[in-house]
């Protein structure tokens, strides 16, 4: 599915951070400030490979926290399509929940593209397309608590499973594939208590970019 070529070059914002850092909440609240015609979102979470294609560790546990856990090529392709002014369709990822019916997510191009995910800075061909990089930074103990709350309470995972995966999958991946890119970020948002001021700054910046875009239109 495609649209006519876009008359503008979109501004692309990449947002990353470790699991439990609050990046998804930050992105949700950011996008709520704008219409879909102003800001569109491409989430890496919808590009997980099927369970049978995931790497397993020495205990036979599937590891969903590796760069190769995602369809990197499709993710990059869809970002490139959005930047060309084309509409993207993607089936929602339901975290292997057999009771959930995935919906088709339609992402239409906009002057501002937000790209969110664990490895958006690690994927070189994705990172090269980002005009602004935002890293959501959170203390490790808070990320563990948030991960436990999300996986045990919201997704009904056993607490032993949550803790095992955090220690053996989540933390090693964070230290190797995510944390090193914090130094390359244009903006680091510390989310140990709240991110309200940082959200206001990013929102103001986007409003400024949208104003520039409106002035440049014929």
PyMOL commands that set and color helices and strands:
alter all, ss='L'
color gray80, all
select helices_A, chain A and resi 23-31+44-47+51-53+67-69+72-83+124-127+140-154+159-184+196-216
alter helices_A, ss='H'
color red, helices_A
select strands_A, chain A and resi 11-17+39-43+55-56+62-63+88-91+104-107+112-116+132-137+187-190
alter strands_A, ss='S'
color yellow, strands_A
deselect
rebuild
show_as cartoon
